[in-house]
Structures are given as structure tokens and as C-alpha cells.
Amino acid sequence: MSVTWIAGASGAVLVVITTLAGWRVLDRRADQQGWRQLLAAHPATSAVYRGDMTAGLPDPARRYFAFTIAEGTPLRTAAEIEMRGEIGLGTKEAPGYRPMRARQVLAPPDGLVWQLRSGFIAGSDGALPDRSWTRFWLLGLIPIVRASGEDHHRSACGRVIAEAAFWVPASLLPGDHVRWEPVDENTARARVHCGRFEQAVDITVNANGAPVRVVVQRWSNANSDDAWREQPFGGELSGFRNFDGFRLPTRVEGGNLIGTADYFPFFKANVTAIRFPATPPT
């Protein structure tokens, strides 16, 4: 093996590594840009919560807002969230749970950026009004999952609205992009305009008004047929704590096909912090 061949091969490897490293940097910058864009679209306002804002809503919806937002709380519609827990990277039969840490900006209905680290895997899910993405890397250098496109964006909308019910209840107050309808004595449905999509979310409350179960019919291909279709997605909520006037869950367990025999709770998170920033970071 000649020295020239070894030098050429080493040079080629260096080029590949440098290219992949640059690609990863661009992904991180795109995450940061999306994060700032979402916060900038949801600035702090002087509006505060009043109980009469929910007059005329189905009883479970009124109880939901009375539980989750204290009277006089500033209406913040973007949150920064930190969490840790487990994520299942396998199937229901072999879930392959791994420890994970994540941070997120959630600004319904416009989108989210969720940055995850689990062992040697790191990356993000994101959604903005005009696009969405999934980008994950192994060891920070090897791209292992990349997804985007129209189906992906519609699916991401489902997640945004489900998580709005978890952590940003003020974003679901009735208005131009949200309308409510009854389901039963403990469940109400919000229909939310999410960009060019509409997404319904069912919120089930307990006797105190705490949202204990949230379900959407999400556009997804996470099924045995690998076919895009609407199917149930959501979670069970507990561990409610007060964050700046909002009473929110700190324990969420959820996943695809909730309420069916094929339910796989791939997401088990314990929230460690929730902030409602007044201005976007510089």
C-alpha cells in the first residue's frame, strides 16, 4: 500500500468528516433560528386571564381553564420547557427505552423546537408555520434520521396542538383560531387552526378540572402498515405544579395509538422547568 494512497484516503476521510460536522452545525443554527422565530411571534402582552373569557364554553373546557390558569395571570402563549425521562426507540413488543434529556420551545399554534439528547443520539424535532423537520445524529457526525415534507408538517401540527393542552393552556382560549365543542361530561374538544391545517384535540378533566388525558387524531405513519392516516396520539398527565400562575403537568406518558390495543407509550417525561419568557433571546 503506497504512501500516496494512504494520504489520499486520509484526505478523503477528513473531507467527509468536515462536511458532516459542518452539516451538523447548520442544523443547530436552524434550530436556534426557529427557536427565536417562535418566541418573537409570541411576545408578552398586558392581557390577563379572566374567568369570563370562557363563558359559553362546554363545562369540561371551563373547568380545564379554571384549573390551569389562575385569575389575573398574564396570558403567555409560548413556553420554554426542560425535561428528562425515557424515550422508547423500538416497538411496543421491544420498546428499547433509553434515558433522555430534552429542552423545548412550544408556541402554539405556530410550532415548536424540541432538542433531544439520549446517549450517543442527539437532534431535534421542529415545526414552524411553513415547514417542519426531524433531524437526528449519532455521535454528532452520522445522520441517522431526517424527515420533512407535507405529511410530516401535518403530523407535527398534531403534536403542537396536543402539547398546547399540556403546557400552554392560554393558547387554547376561544378566539379566531380556536373553537370549542362538547364531547361528554368530562371531555371537551378544541378545534384549532394550525397554519393551513385544522387539528382537533380532546381534553379530559377530572373532578377538579385537571387535564388528565389529552388525545388528538394525528396524521401519522407510525403503524404496522407504514401508511399515512389519522390515528389516536396523546398522553396521560399528572404531577401538576404552579408555574407563574399556570398549573401544569410535570409528568407525561404518551405515544401513538393511545386507547387501542396497539398503544405504545414511547415518551415518558418528567418536566424539570417551565418558563414563559417575555422577550426572545438575543
SELONU-820260 format. One record per residue (C-alpha): residue number from 1; x, y, z; chain. Coordinates in steps of 0.001 Angstrom, whole numbers, plus 500000, padded with zeros to 6 digits. Example, Ala and Ser with C-alpha at 12.3 -4.5 7.8 and 13.67 -1.06 7.14 Angstrom:
{pos=1&east=512300&north=495500&up=507800&unit=A};
{pos=2&east=513670&north=498940&up=507140&unit=A};
This chain:
{pos=1&east=500000&north=500000&up=500000&unit=A};
{pos=2&east=501641&north=503215&up=498885&unit=A};
{pos=3&east=502090&north=506327&up=500950&unit=A};
{pos=4&east=500276&north=508267&up=498226&unit=A};
{pos=5&east=497207&north=506012&up=498501&unit=A};
{pos=6&east=497154&north=506320&up=502309&unit=A};
{pos=7&east=497455&north=510090&up=502113&unit=A};
{pos=8&east=494664&north=510254&up=499541&unit=A};
{pos=9&east=492370&north=508049&up=501616&unit=A};
{pos=10&east=493086&north=510060&up=504760&unit=A};
{pos=11&east=492332&north=513254&up=502908&unit=A};
{pos=12&east=489015&north=511881&up=501662&unit=A};
{pos=13&east=488015&north=510804&up=505168&unit=A};
{pos=14&east=488905&north=514241&up=506506&unit=A};
{pos=15&east=486740&north=515882&up=503849&unit=A};
{pos=16&east=483781&north=513654&up=504744&unit=A};
{pos=17&east=484153&north=514340&up=508477&unit=A};
{pos=18&east=484499&north=518075&up=507899&unit=A};
{pos=19&east=481425&north=518105&up=505658&unit=A};
{pos=20&east=479311&north=516184&up=508174&unit=A};
{pos=21&east=480483&north=518410&up=511028&unit=A};
{pos=22&east=479526&north=521487&up=509026&unit=A};
{pos=23&east=476133&north=519974&up=508257&unit=A};
{pos=24&east=475549&north=519374&up=511978&unit=A};
{pos=25&east=476454&north=522994&up=512745&unit=A};
{pos=26&east=473910&north=524169&up=510175&unit=A};
{pos=27&east=471238&north=522020&up=511843&unit=A};
{pos=28&east=471983&north=523604&up=515226&unit=A};
{pos=29&east=471832&north=527083&up=513747&unit=A};
{pos=30&east=468491&north=526292&up=512116&unit=A};
{pos=31&east=467168&north=525101&up=515498&unit=A};
{pos=32&east=468278&north=528341&up=517140&unit=A};
{pos=33&east=466736&north=530438&up=514383&unit=A};
{pos=34&east=463428&north=528566&up=514688&unit=A};
{pos=35&east=463510&north=528947&up=518476&unit=A};
{pos=36&east=463958&north=532723&up=518202&unit=A};
{pos=37&east=461302&north=532987&up=515465&unit=A};
{pos=38&east=458678&north=531282&up=517628&unit=A};
{pos=39&east=459388&north=533436&up=520663&unit=A};
{pos=40&east=459352&north=536603&up=518564&unit=A};
{pos=41&east=455900&north=535653&up=517218&unit=A};
{pos=42&east=454532&north=535336&up=520782&unit=A};
{pos=43&east=455634&north=538446&up=522690&unit=A};
{pos=44&east=454371&north=539251&up=526158&unit=A};
{pos=45&east=451179&north=541321&up=526290&unit=A};
{pos=46&east=449310&north=543151&up=529041&unit=A};
{pos=47&east=446290&north=540838&up=528747&unit=A};
{pos=48&east=445475&north=538705&up=531789&unit=A};
{pos=49&east=443166&north=535754&up=532357&unit=A};
{pos=50&east=439612&north=536387&up=533487&unit=A};
{pos=51&east=437080&north=533676&up=534187&unit=A};
{pos=52&east=434505&north=535304&up=531928&unit=A};
{pos=53&east=436768&north=534574&up=528939&unit=A};
{pos=54&east=435403&north=531019&up=528993&unit=A};
{pos=55&east=431720&north=531893&up=529300&unit=A};
{pos=56&east=429650&north=529764&up=526957&unit=A};
{pos=57&east=432264&north=527005&up=526605&unit=A};
{pos=58&east=431409&north=523365&up=527400&unit=A};
{pos=59&east=431622&north=522663&up=531121&unit=A};
{pos=60&east=434796&north=520492&up=530889&unit=A};
{pos=61&east=436541&north=523317&up=528993&unit=A};
{pos=62&east=435590&north=525882&up=531644&unit=A};
{pos=63&east=436874&north=523538&up=534360&unit=A};
{pos=64&east=440085&north=522990&up=532393&unit=A};
{pos=65&east=440844&north=526704&up=532184&unit=A};
{pos=66&east=439810&north=527368&up=535800&unit=A};
{pos=67&east=442264&north=524689&up=536927&unit=A};
{pos=68&east=445188&north=525536&up=534638&unit=A};
{pos=69&east=445149&north=529375&up=534710&unit=A};
{pos=70&east=444776&north=531465&up=537855&unit=A};
{pos=71&east=442664&north=534603&up=537671&unit=A};
{pos=72&east=444821&north=537593&up=536705&unit=A};
{pos=73&east=447653&north=535514&up=535197&unit=A};
{pos=74&east=449355&north=537167&up=532196&unit=A};
{pos=75&east=448365&north=535291&up=529048&unit=A};
{pos=76&east=451625&north=533770&up=527848&unit=A};
{pos=77&east=451354&north=531642&up=524702&unit=A};
{pos=78&east=454970&north=530478&up=524388&unit=A};
{pos=79&east=456887&north=528383&up=526887&unit=A};
{pos=80&east=460412&north=527058&up=527276&unit=A};
{pos=81&east=460406&north=523605&up=528837&unit=A};
{pos=82&east=463143&north=521323&up=530189&unit=A};
{pos=83&east=462563&north=517641&up=530764&unit=A};
{pos=84&east=464197&north=514309&up=531378&unit=A};
{pos=85&east=462913&north=510773&up=531347&unit=A};
{pos=86&east=462819&north=507847&up=528939&unit=A};
{pos=87&east=462181&north=507506&up=525240&unit=A};
{pos=88&east=461352&north=504239&up=523517&unit=A};
{pos=89&east=463282&north=503795&up=520291&unit=A};
{pos=90&east=461807&north=500394&up=519487&unit=A};
{pos=91&east=458328&north=498894&up=519314&unit=A};
{pos=92&east=455589&north=498012&up=521765&unit=A};
{pos=93&east=456969&north=494465&up=521960&unit=A};
{pos=94&east=460575&north=495637&up=522371&unit=A};
{pos=95&east=460389&north=499304&up=523436&unit=A};
{pos=96&east=464107&north=499848&up=523919&unit=A};
{pos=97&east=463669&north=502615&up=526479&unit=A};
{pos=98&east=466685&north=504886&up=526872&unit=A};
{pos=99&east=467330&north=507784&up=529253&unit=A};
{pos=100&east=466798&north=511157&up=527611&unit=A};
{pos=101&east=467113&north=514851&up=528303&unit=A};
{pos=102&east=465399&north=517500&up=526232&unit=A};
{pos=103&east=464662&north=521198&up=526035&unit=A};
{pos=104&east=461876&north=522742&up=524040&unit=A};
{pos=105&east=460190&north=525926&up=522953&unit=A};
{pos=106&east=456451&north=525477&up=522427&unit=A};
{pos=107&east=454458&north=528295&up=520802&unit=A};
{pos=108&east=451045&north=527017&up=519648&unit=A};
{pos=109&east=449663&north=527091&up=517064&unit=A};
{pos=110&east=452805&north=528261&up=515258&unit=A};
{pos=111&east=455110&north=525426&up=516252&unit=A};
{pos=112&east=457831&north=524023&up=518447&unit=A};
{pos=113&east=461501&north=523152&up=518536&unit=A};
{pos=114&east=462371&north=520096&up=520654&unit=A};
{pos=115&east=466062&north=519316&up=521169&unit=A};
{pos=116&east=466838&north=515814&up=522467&unit=A};
{pos=117&east=469915&north=514025&up=523734&unit=A};
{pos=118&east=469803&north=510308&up=524514&unit=A};
{pos=119&east=473159&north=508586&up=524876&unit=A};
{pos=120&east=475041&north=508898&up=521595&unit=A};
{pos=121&east=471940&north=510215&up=519775&unit=A};
{pos=122&east=471082&north=513910&up=519556&unit=A};
{pos=123&east=468969&north=516093&up=517333&unit=A};
{pos=124&east=465644&north=517850&up=517073&unit=A};
{pos=125&east=462031&north=517837&up=516004&unit=A};
{pos=126&east=460680&north=521149&up=514822&unit=A};
{pos=127&east=457659&north=522825&up=513307&unit=A};
{pos=128&east=457201&north=526372&up=512043&unit=A};
{pos=129&east=454207&north=527844&up=510196&unit=A};
{pos=130&east=455652&north=526927&up=506794&unit=A};
{pos=131&east=457716&north=523772&up=507422&unit=A};
{pos=132&east=458729&north=521039&up=509837&unit=A};
{pos=133&east=461621&north=518642&up=510347&unit=A};
{pos=134&east=463083&north=515683&up=512200&unit=A};
{pos=135&east=466896&north=515603&up=512294&unit=A};
{pos=136&east=468865&north=513195&up=514460&unit=A};
{pos=137&east=472545&north=512329&up=514566&unit=A};
{pos=138&east=474709&north=509560&up=516001&unit=A};
{pos=139&east=477865&north=510744&up=517771&unit=A};
{pos=140&east=477221&north=514193&up=516362&unit=A};
{pos=141&east=478582&north=513167&up=512964&unit=A};
{pos=142&east=476407&north=510461&up=511397&unit=A};
{pos=143&east=472905&north=511472&up=510228&unit=A};
{pos=144&east=470514&north=508642&up=511140&unit=A};
{pos=145&east=467028&north=510211&up=510774&unit=A};
{pos=146&east=465958&north=513076&up=508518&unit=A};
{pos=147&east=462351&north=513784&up=507604&unit=A};
{pos=148&east=460258&north=516681&up=506353&unit=A};
{pos=149&east=457534&north=517390&up=503780&unit=A};
{pos=150&east=453765&north=517923&up=503697&unit=A};
{pos=151&east=452771&north=514751&up=505580&unit=A};
{pos=152&east=455424&north=515420&up=508202&unit=A};
{pos=153&east=454220&north=519008&up=508655&unit=A};
{pos=154&east=450609&north=517927&up=509123&unit=A};
{pos=155&east=451753&north=515345&up=511670&unit=A};
{pos=156&east=453840&north=517936&up=513509&unit=A};
{pos=157&east=450755&north=520138&up=513808&unit=A};
{pos=158&east=449052&north=517343&up=515729&unit=A};
{pos=159&east=451884&north=517234&up=518221&unit=A};
{pos=160&east=451932&north=521024&up=518637&unit=A};
{pos=161&east=448235&north=521166&up=519492&unit=A};
{pos=162&east=448368&north=518144&up=521811&unit=A};
{pos=163&east=451228&north=519715&up=523740&unit=A};
{pos=164&east=449426&north=523059&up=523795&unit=A};
{pos=165&east=446850&north=521333&up=526015&unit=A};
{pos=166&east=449683&north=520061&up=528230&unit=A};
{pos=167&east=451751&north=523172&up=528773&unit=A};
{pos=168&east=450328&north=526305&up=527101&unit=A};
{pos=169&east=446629&north=526422&up=528011&unit=A};
{pos=170&east=446335&north=530153&up=527226&unit=A};
{pos=171&east=446890&north=529317&up=523551&unit=A};
{pos=172&east=443567&north=527415&up=523570&unit=A};
{pos=173&east=441357&north=530206&up=524853&unit=A};
{pos=174&east=438494&north=530842&up=522416&unit=A};
{pos=175&east=439355&north=533161&up=519553&unit=A};
{pos=176&east=439759&north=533427&up=515820&unit=A};
{pos=177&east=441814&north=530227&up=515577&unit=A};
{pos=178&east=440133&north=528152&up=518339&unit=A};
{pos=179&east=436564&north=526959&up=518738&unit=A};
{pos=180&east=435230&north=524523&up=521340&unit=A};
{pos=181&east=432555&north=521846&up=521308&unit=A};
{pos=182&east=431301&north=519337&up=523897&unit=A};
{pos=183&east=432115&north=515615&up=523848&unit=A};
{pos=184&east=430800&north=514287&up=527185&unit=A};
{pos=185&east=430514&north=515358&up=530808&unit=A};
{pos=186&east=434289&north=515265&up=531362&unit=A};
{pos=187&east=435699&north=515859&up=527868&unit=A};
{pos=188&east=435656&north=518851&up=525555&unit=A};
{pos=189&east=437132&north=519269&up=522088&unit=A};
{pos=190&east=439030&north=522282&up=520785&unit=A};
{pos=191&east=439381&north=522732&up=517032&unit=A};
{pos=192&east=442490&north=524746&up=516299&unit=A};
{pos=193&east=443731&north=526315&up=513075&unit=A};
{pos=194&east=447391&north=525339&up=512769&unit=A};
{pos=195&east=448679&north=527128&up=509679&unit=A};
{pos=196&east=446908&north=525561&up=506702&unit=A};
{pos=197&east=445705&north=522615&up=508795&unit=A};
{pos=198&east=442956&north=522211&up=511372&unit=A};
{pos=199&east=443624&north=519960&up=514338&unit=A};
{pos=200&east=441109&north=518824&up=516958&unit=A};
{pos=201&east=442241&north=517983&up=520488&unit=A};
{pos=202&east=440119&north=516194&up=523125&unit=A};
{pos=203&east=440859&north=517176&up=526722&unit=A};
{pos=204&east=439502&north=515018&up=529547&unit=A};
{pos=205&east=439429&north=516548&up=533029&unit=A};
{pos=206&east=438925&north=515063&up=536478&unit=A};
{pos=207&east=436576&north=516333&up=539181&unit=A};
{pos=208&east=438958&north=519198&up=539990&unit=A};
{pos=209&east=439309&north=520253&up=536345&unit=A};
{pos=210&east=442833&north=518892&up=535952&unit=A};
{pos=211&east=443518&north=517684&up=532390&unit=A};
{pos=212&east=444396&north=514047&up=532962&unit=A};
{pos=213&east=444191&north=512817&up=529366&unit=A};
{pos=214&east=444770&north=514561&up=526036&unit=A};
{pos=215&east=444132&north=512868&up=522674&unit=A};
{pos=216&east=444347&north=514055&up=519068&unit=A};
{pos=217&east=443634&north=512239&up=515846&unit=A};
{pos=218&east=447113&north=512766&up=514428&unit=A};
{pos=219&east=448218&north=512339&up=510831&unit=A};
{pos=220&east=450874&north=509650&up=511188&unit=A};
{pos=221&east=452560&north=506660&up=509586&unit=A};
{pos=222&east=453579&north=505145&up=512940&unit=A};
{pos=223&east=451604&north=501969&up=512328&unit=A};
{pos=224&east=452146&north=498425&up=511096&unit=A};
{pos=225&east=451267&north=499434&up=507525&unit=A};
{pos=226&east=453656&north=502414&up=507478&unit=A};
{pos=227&east=450732&north=504295&up=505915&unit=A};
{pos=228&east=449852&north=507946&up=506500&unit=A};
{pos=229&east=446440&north=508247&up=508157&unit=A};
{pos=230&east=444689&north=509774&up=511134&unit=A};
{pos=231&east=445146&north=507767&up=514311&unit=A};
{pos=232&east=444994&north=508487&up=518058&unit=A};
{pos=233&east=448006&north=510086&up=519703&unit=A};
{pos=234&east=448235&north=511606&up=523148&unit=A};
{pos=235&east=449144&north=511201&up=526768&unit=A};
{pos=236&east=448224&north=510825&up=530414&unit=A};
{pos=237&east=449106&north=513818&up=532620&unit=A};
{pos=238&east=449913&north=514086&up=536325&unit=A};
{pos=239&east=452192&north=515812&up=538826&unit=A};
{pos=240&east=450633&north=519263&up=538473&unit=A};
{pos=241&east=452632&north=522253&up=539729&unit=A};
{pos=242&east=452295&north=526013&up=539599&unit=A};
{pos=243&east=454448&north=527924&up=537097&unit=A};
{pos=244&east=453862&north=531701&up=537134&unit=A};
{pos=245&east=450117&north=531322&up=537582&unit=A};
{pos=246&east=449711&north=528264&up=535323&unit=A};
{pos=247&east=449050&north=524866&up=536927&unit=A};
{pos=248&east=450691&north=522381&up=534567&unit=A};
{pos=249&east=451657&north=518689&up=534464&unit=A};
{pos=250&east=455221&north=517680&up=535227&unit=A};
{pos=251&east=454681&north=514007&up=534397&unit=A};
{pos=252&east=453602&north=512998&up=530891&unit=A};
{pos=253&east=453419&north=509486&up=529499&unit=A};
{pos=254&east=452156&north=509088&up=525966&unit=A};
{pos=255&east=452550&north=507915&up=522434&unit=A};
{pos=256&east=450893&north=506564&up=519331&unit=A};
{pos=257&east=447579&north=504668&up=519164&unit=A};
{pos=258&east=446562&north=505647&up=522688&unit=A};
{pos=259&east=443325&north=503958&up=523715&unit=A};
{pos=260&east=443890&north=500945&up=521449&unit=A};
{pos=261&east=445470&north=497525&up=521907&unit=A};
{pos=262&east=448492&north=498764&up=519928&unit=A};
{pos=263&east=449249&north=501707&up=522230&unit=A};
{pos=264&east=452989&north=502253&up=522665&unit=A};
{pos=265&east=453870&north=504881&up=525307&unit=A};
{pos=266&east=457274&north=505710&up=523836&unit=A};
{pos=267&east=457501&north=509062&up=525665&unit=A};
{pos=268&east=457873&north=509182&up=529455&unit=A};
{pos=269&east=458907&north=512619&up=530622&unit=A};
{pos=270&east=459401&north=514418&up=533913&unit=A};
{pos=271&east=459374&north=518180&up=533448&unit=A};
{pos=272&east=462058&north=519961&up=535470&unit=A};
{pos=273&east=461401&north=523574&up=534422&unit=A};
{pos=274&east=458844&north=525677&up=532551&unit=A};
{pos=275&east=459466&north=529339&up=531769&unit=A};
{pos=276&east=457332&north=531923&up=529985&unit=A};
{pos=277&east=459880&north=534339&up=528520&unit=A};
{pos=278&east=458735&north=537915&up=527948&unit=A};
{pos=279&east=461113&north=538579&up=525045&unit=A};
{pos=280&east=463066&north=536377&up=522644&unit=A};
{pos=281&east=466767&north=535751&up=523405&unit=A};
{pos=282&east=469366&north=537791&up=521569&unit=A};
